[in-house]
Amino acid sequence: MKAKIILFTILLAGLVAANPAFAQGQGKSPAMDKRIDIFQKQLQQQGFKVTHWEDAFGPINLACWVCNGLTDTAFGNNAAAPYQVISETYEGVRMGREMQLEPYDAVIFIGKTPPSVAYFSYTGFVYDRYNGEGKDRKQIFSSIGDTINLSRINTLEKKHPFNKEVIIVMTADRSTNESVMNAAKQAGFPQSIMNTMVVPSSVVKLGKDEKADTLLFVERMYLPADQDDLNNYMDTSGQWASVFYVTYPEKPAKLDPYPTPEMLVRGTGRTEVDLLPALDSLESAIITANPGYQADKLQSGIWLLEWLDGFQRGTNLIGECRDTAYLKTGDFKLSTSPEDFLVVFGVNHEATGKSTYSNFTLYHSAMELGLAGKNSREISGSADRYDLGKYQAMSKYLYAFKVARNCGGLPTTECLEVKQIPVSNCLFGDCCPRGSLDDDLFLGFRAYVEPETGVGPYWFEILWDRAIHFKNPEFSGSN
């Protein structure tokens, strides 16, 4: 154990030394400030009007938003996953900045990647668009293609892309992007940290009028190696992140729009179907282990499709990204009785190699607010306690976990107890006036990034998660 601690200390020191401009826990260094100053001047020399958006990147508090009516929805957030956005402040609360871009504009993010996590990405979205009548707008919250995630981001060290300098240019125009990249190189930024987030003008309605789309820029992260490191990363984002909006004072004579980038292809042809008999056996074993209860089966189905569904049909995709497959159950209610509970079960997609991680989350239905959940590493081995007969050897690829509002004293390794709607650090107070756990709930499931493809698994190569809602038929009270 002592040798492991010494080795970890040496590795951590090496990482900090390799990234002096953004040492862990620090903001920008004087050297970084100087480069950013030169960068702005270079942009201006190339004819851009440059606007520095102050304190324009940081964490958002979705539970605070929706519980206090700042938004109608929490957008189906992943309960344990923090989010950061290019932002502005509304009534003292950090909100996503709804941006509009001319075909030749760019938004530039200069910052650093998270500390070691299982997953992170940066994604551009169309948030809403003109509805065709008056000034009404329709929310579609659709991504604009593949993410820039940890498997394909340009950083100084591709094999360890954590806590590294990064530049992301969000633009629809090749010439604008090249000019920005050249200015960055002139300022001393290495080419290896530069990334382009293409805004495809074939689907995004560019411009600054009421008929133009609004865009968002979102960073998401999950499963840190050290929670304190991730907390510090987010708490100090106002110190290390810089965001610039650049445009030309007059429209350029010629535009060079990007075509829509090729999408990564989901799927490998390798499925989890051979686990279906074991999964059915697990379902039977779970029912057998809970005699005397009414057992209502909850089968999940596809929750959200991909980005083009939003653009073609106007479907609200509530901030989906192509790095995952989204599934959900129908609605149900849970009382506070220990005689009213769920057993959530299925295939552990990380164990089968079909995802980098997978998880389930309990949601408040009306607010689409993630309340609590468990990930594939926390539930590993949880199906071993059930008798699967001839399929017992397959239990290592399965999971089964109890969820309740009252776990009746069961340990947290066996039961996820959800006692309240999780609101914290909220300007308006840590409560939820707009909802309660007595309302309709549902379960959502994610399987993130198949390692072989670098994108979410194909829906029909994985077995879909399930749940059983157990209720004591003799229990007539509700809470």
ChimeraX attribute file (.defattr): number of C-alpha atoms within 10 A of each C-alpha:
attribute: neighborCount
match mode: 1-to-1
recipient: residues
	/A:1	6
	/A:2	7
	/A:3	8
	/A:4	9
	/A:5	10
	/A:6	11
	/A:7	12
	/A:8	12
	/A:9	12
	/A:10	11
	/A:11	12
	/A:12	13
	/A:13	13
	/A:14	11
	/A:15	17
	/A:16	16
	/A:17	13
	/A:18	15
	/A:19	15
	/A:20	16
	/A:21	20
	/A:22	21
	/A:23	18
	/A:24	21
	/A:25	18
	/A:26	15
	/A:27	19
	/A:28	20
	/A:29	15
	/A:30	10
	/A:31	12
	/A:32	18
	/A:33	14
	/A:34	13
	/A:35	18
	/A:36	19
	/A:37	12
	/A:38	17
	/A:39	22
	/A:40	22
	/A:41	15
	/A:42	20
	/A:43	22
	/A:44	16
	/A:45	11
	/A:46	14
	/A:47	14
	/A:48	21
	/A:49	16
	/A:50	18
	/A:51	13
	/A:52	14
	/A:53	15
	/A:54	13
	/A:55	18
	/A:56	22
	/A:57	29
	/A:58	24
	/A:59	23
	/A:60	19
	/A:61	19
	/A:62	25
	/A:63	27
	/A:64	24
	/A:65	22
	/A:66	22
	/A:67	27
	/A:68	19
	/A:69	13
	/A:70	14
	/A:71	15
	/A:72	14
	/A:73	20
	/A:74	23
	/A:75	19
	/A:76	20
	/A:77	22
	/A:78	25
	/A:79	20
	/A:80	17
	/A:81	14
	/A:82	19
	/A:83	21
	/A:84	21
	/A:85	21
	/A:86	26
	/A:87	25
	/A:88	18
	/A:89	12
	/A:90	11
	/A:91	8
	/A:92	9
	/A:93	17
	/A:94	22
	/A:95	24
	/A:96	23
	/A:97	18
	/A:98	17
	/A:99	18
	/A:100	21
	/A:101	25
	/A:102	18
	/A:103	24
	/A:104	23
	/A:105	23
	/A:106	26
	/A:107	25
	/A:108	22
	/A:109	21
	/A:110	18
	/A:111	23
	/A:112	26
	/A:113	23
	/A:114	27
	/A:115	24
	/A:116	20
	/A:117	17
	/A:118	14
	/A:119	20
	/A:120	25
	/A:121	22
	/A:122	22
	/A:123	23
	/A:124	24
	/A:125	25
	/A:126	27
	/A:127	24
	/A:128	20
	/A:129	22
	/A:130	18
	/A:131	14
	/A:132	11
	/A:133	7
	/A:134	9
	/A:135	9
	/A:136	11
	/A:137	17
	/A:138	15
	/A:139	19
	/A:140	22
	/A:141	26
	/A:142	28
	/A:143	28
	/A:144	26
	/A:145	23
	/A:146	22
	/A:147	22
	/A:148	20
	/A:149	21
	/A:150	23
	/A:151	18
	/A:152	14
	/A:153	24
	/A:154	22
	/A:155	24
	/A:156	19
	/A:157	14
	/A:158	15
	/A:159	10
	/A:160	14
	/A:161	24
	/A:162	19
	/A:163	22
	/A:164	26
	/A:165	25
	/A:166	22
	/A:167	26
	/A:168	22
	/A:169	24
	/A:170	23
	/A:171	26
	/A:172	29
	/A:173	22
	/A:174	17
	/A:175	16
	/A:176	25
	/A:177	24
	/A:178	13
	/A:179	16
	/A:180	24
	/A:181	23
	/A:182	18
	/A:183	21
	/A:184	22
	/A:185	16
	/A:186	15
	/A:187	20
	/A:188	16
	/A:189	20
	/A:190	16
	/A:191	15
	/A:192	15
	/A:193	19
	/A:194	21
	/A:195	21
	/A:196	19
	/A:197	24
	/A:198	22
	/A:199	30
	/A:200	20
	/A:201	17
	/A:202	12
	/A:203	14
	/A:204	20
	/A:205	20
	/A:206	22
	/A:207	16
	/A:208	14
	/A:209	11
	/A:210	16
	/A:211	17
	/A:212	18
	/A:213	25
	/A:214	25
	/A:215	24
	/A:216	22
	/A:217	24
	/A:218	21
	/A:219	22
	/A:220	18
	/A:221	24
	/A:222	20
	/A:223	18
	/A:224	18
	/A:225	12
	/A:226	11
	/A:227	13
	/A:228	11
	/A:229	16
	/A:230	21
	/A:231	15
	/A:232	15
	/A:233	24
	/A:234	21
	/A:235	13
	/A:236	15
	/A:237	21
	/A:238	18
	/A:239	18
	/A:240	23
	/A:241	20
	/A:242	23
	/A:243	21
	/A:244	17
	/A:245	19
	/A:246	23
	/A:247	22
	/A:248	17
	/A:249	10
	/A:250	9
	/A:251	12
	/A:252	11
	/A:253	5
	/A:254	8
	/A:255	14
	/A:256	12
	/A:257	19
	/A:258	17
	/A:259	14
	/A:260	15
	/A:261	13
	/A:262	8
	/A:263	11
	/A:264	14
	/A:265	13
	/A:266	21
	/A:267	19
	/A:268	13
	/A:269	8
	/A:270	11
	/A:271	17
	/A:272	17
	/A:273	13
	/A:274	10
	/A:275	20
	/A:276	14
	/A:277	14
	/A:278	23
	/A:279	26
	/A:280	13
	/A:281	18
	/A:282	26
	/A:283	22
	/A:284	14
	/A:285	17
	/A:286	23
	/A:287	18
	/A:288	13
	/A:289	11
	/A:290	12
	/A:291	11
	/A:292	13
	/A:293	17
	/A:294	16
	/A:295	19
	/A:296	14
	/A:297	16
	/A:298	21
	/A:299	15
	/A:300	20
	/A:301	17
	/A:302	14
	/A:303	15
	/A:304	20
	/A:305	20
	/A:306	20
	/A:307	24
	/A:308	16
	/A:309	15
	/A:310	21
	/A:311	20
	/A:312	9
	/A:313	9
	/A:314	17
	/A:315	19
	/A:316	21
	/A:317	24
	/A:318	21
	/A:319	22
	/A:320	24
	/A:321	27
	/A:322	25
	/A:323	26
	/A:324	26
	/A:325	27
	/A:326	24
	/A:327	22
	/A:328	24
	/A:329	20
	/A:330	14
	/A:331	15
	/A:332	15
	/A:333	16
	/A:334	24
	/A:335	18
	/A:336	18
	/A:337	18
	/A:338	15
	/A:339	19
	/A:340	24
	/A:341	25
	/A:342	24
	/A:343	22
	/A:344	20
	/A:345	24
	/A:346	23
	/A:347	27
	/A:348	31
	/A:349	27
	/A:350	22
	/A:351	18
	/A:352	16
	/A:353	16
	/A:354	27
	/A:355	27
	/A:356	23
	/A:357	24
	/A:358	23
	/A:359	23
	/A:360	23
	/A:361	23
	/A:362	23
	/A:363	27
	/A:364	25
	/A:365	21
	/A:366	16
	/A:367	21
	/A:368	21
	/A:369	27
	/A:370	28
	/A:371	23
	/A:372	20
	/A:373	21
	/A:374	18
	/A:375	20
	/A:376	21
	/A:377	14
	/A:378	13
	/A:379	19
	/A:380	19
	/A:381	17
	/A:382	20
	/A:383	26
	/A:384	18
	/A:385	13
	/A:386	19
	/A:387	17
	/A:388	22
	/A:389	11
	/A:390	10
	/A:391	14
	/A:392	16
	/A:393	11
	/A:394	17
	/A:395	24
	/A:396	16
	/A:397	23
	/A:398	24
	/A:399	26
	/A:400	28
	/A:401	20
	/A:402	21
	/A:403	24
	/A:404	22
	/A:405	20
	/A:406	20
	/A:407	22
	/A:408	12
	/A:409	9
	/A:410	12
	/A:411	10
	/A:412	10
	/A:413	11
	/A:414	14
	/A:415	21
	/A:416	22
	/A:417	20
	/A:418	18
	/A:419	14
	/A:420	13
	/A:421	20
	/A:422	17
	/A:423	18
	/A:424	13
	/A:425	10
	/A:426	16
	/A:427	13
	/A:428	14
	/A:429	13
	/A:430	15
	/A:431	18
	/A:432	19
	/A:433	11
	/A:434	12
	/A:435	18
	/A:436	14
	/A:437	19
	/A:438	14
	/A:439	14
	/A:440	17
	/A:441	24
	/A:442	21
	/A:443	26
	/A:444	26
	/A:445	27
	/A:446	24
	/A:447	27
	/A:448	26
	/A:449	26
	/A:450	23
	/A:451	16
	/A:452	14
	/A:453	17
	/A:454	21
	/A:455	26
	/A:456	25
	/A:457	30
	/A:458	19
	/A:459	19
	/A:460	13
	/A:461	16
	/A:462	22
	/A:463	19
	/A:464	21
	/A:465	26
	/A:466	23
	/A:467	24
	/A:468	20
	/A:469	21
	/A:470	21
	/A:471	22
	/A:472	16
	/A:473	12
	/A:474	10
	/A:475	10
	/A:476	8
	/A:477	8
	/A:478	11
	/A:479	9
